[in-house]
Amino acid sequence: MPQPSTKHFIDVLSGQRQAIPPMWMMRQAGRYLPEYREVRAKAGGFLDLCFNPELSAEVTLQPIRRFGFDAAIIFSDILVIPYALGREVRFEAGEGPRLDPLDDPAKVATLATRADFGKLEPVFEALKIVRGALDSKVALIGFCGAPWTVATYMVAGHGTPDQAPARMMAYRHPEAFSQIIDVLVDSSIEYLLAQLDAGADALQIFDTWAGVLPPAEFARWSVEPTRRIVEGVRAKVPDAKIIGFPRGAGAQLPGYVEATGVNAVSIDWTAEPDFIRERVQSKVAVQGNLDPLVLITGGAALDGAVDNVLANFAAGRLIFNLGHGIQPETPIAHVEQMIRRVRG
């Protein structure tokens, strides 16, 4: 058995169940916190905040100071990889990210084959600052977007409801689409290794749009690139702790876990508990899966939902989290209510 660490979060990823599950929240550094909004206003644009090491570190630490979570996740964005690949990336108020679309093979041919990681040095510097400021019991998470999800934004140039532009391109021009995926796989490996080197204890791969893919395409465009990233990271750091989050994967989760080799899988709030316990949590730790909307609701509904997550998954290896990111309108008092309920 692995020896216990000082970090309960890492212990769960190492195979050791905790009586009180460690907890953090996706998007825990964000607009629901007044202290975040204050720093965000000072920073200017969103990418200005991501690439200011001192301010990025500050907003990463804010939810740890306020709530005492068991893990901090570095404040950044999944689209810093396209930025490092020389693509224009901008965030427009109320509209989300905008990129120059790679929507045909001729445009894909202009894609750089290697990222300029000098552009991402501020992210690594922020990780070092946070690592130095965190208590030894608190884990630090680095992350990247999965190649499929990042590619959906690169192809369309923006987010779409069902990511049809990327799905259509993958059908029409699979070789060109594979070229985008291959570049993202290689860049993500290097990016994640640099985050580990800068002080991250664990990594998460966000595949937010995995659930829109049919089974064969899910295997090709979500599972296989993630497997290659995990393999590439562990070729250099054999004991790297990695969480996968193929949002909406449902019945395809057992195959994802087996093929990718992740230490844990994050599940959304639609996951069927019996299936997850029997087919997924029996193999790896699970992370999740409170509905962010019930966190907004609060009261008895929130207590009941927290109790359900614990009843469903706390007998095994669990990292308590939301099923996706916390919403900006979430009351802070409800986050405090959730923490009290989890920790008893």
Secondary structure as GFF3:
##gff-version 3
##sequence-region A 1 344
A	DSSP	alpha_helix	8	13	.	.	.	ID=ss1
A	DSSP	alpha_helix	34	43	.	.	.	ID=ss2
A	DSSP	alpha_helix	46	50	.	.	.	ID=ss3
A	DSSP	alpha_helix	53	67	.	.	.	ID=ss4
A	DSSP	beta_strand	71	73	.	.	.	ID=ss5
A	DSSP	alpha_helix	80	84	.	.	.	ID=ss6
A	DSSP	beta_strand	89	92	.	.	.	ID=ss7
A	DSSP	beta_strand	96	99	.	.	.	ID=ss8
A	DSSP	alpha_helix	105	108	.	.	.	ID=ss9
A	DSSP	three_ten_helix	117	120	.	.	.	ID=ss10
A	DSSP	alpha_helix	121	133	.	.	.	ID=ss11
A	DSSP	beta_strand	139	145	.	.	.	ID=ss12
A	DSSP	alpha_helix	147	156	.	.	.	ID=ss13
A	DSSP	alpha_helix	164	172	.	.	.	ID=ss14
A	DSSP	alpha_helix	174	197	.	.	.	ID=ss15
A	DSSP	beta_strand	202	207	.	.	.	ID=ss16
A	DSSP	three_ten_helix	210	212	.	.	.	ID=ss17
A	DSSP	alpha_helix	215	217	.	.	.	ID=ss18
A	DSSP	pi_helix	218	223	.	.	.	ID=ss19
A	DSSP	alpha_helix	224	236	.	.	.	ID=ss20
A	DSSP	beta_strand	242	246	.	.	.	ID=ss21
A	DSSP	three_ten_helix	250	252	.	.	.	ID=ss22
A	DSSP	alpha_helix	253	260	.	.	.	ID=ss23
A	DSSP	beta_strand	264	266	.	.	.	ID=ss24
A	DSSP	alpha_helix	273	276	.	.	.	ID=ss25
A	DSSP	pi_helix	277	281	.	.	.	ID=ss26
A	DSSP	beta_strand	285	290	.	.	.	ID=ss27
A	DSSP	alpha_helix	292	297	.	.	.	ID=ss28
A	DSSP	alpha_helix	299	313	.	.	.	ID=ss29
A	DSSP	beta_strand	318	322	.	.	.	ID=ss30
A	DSSP	alpha_helix	332	343	.	.	.	ID=ss31
###
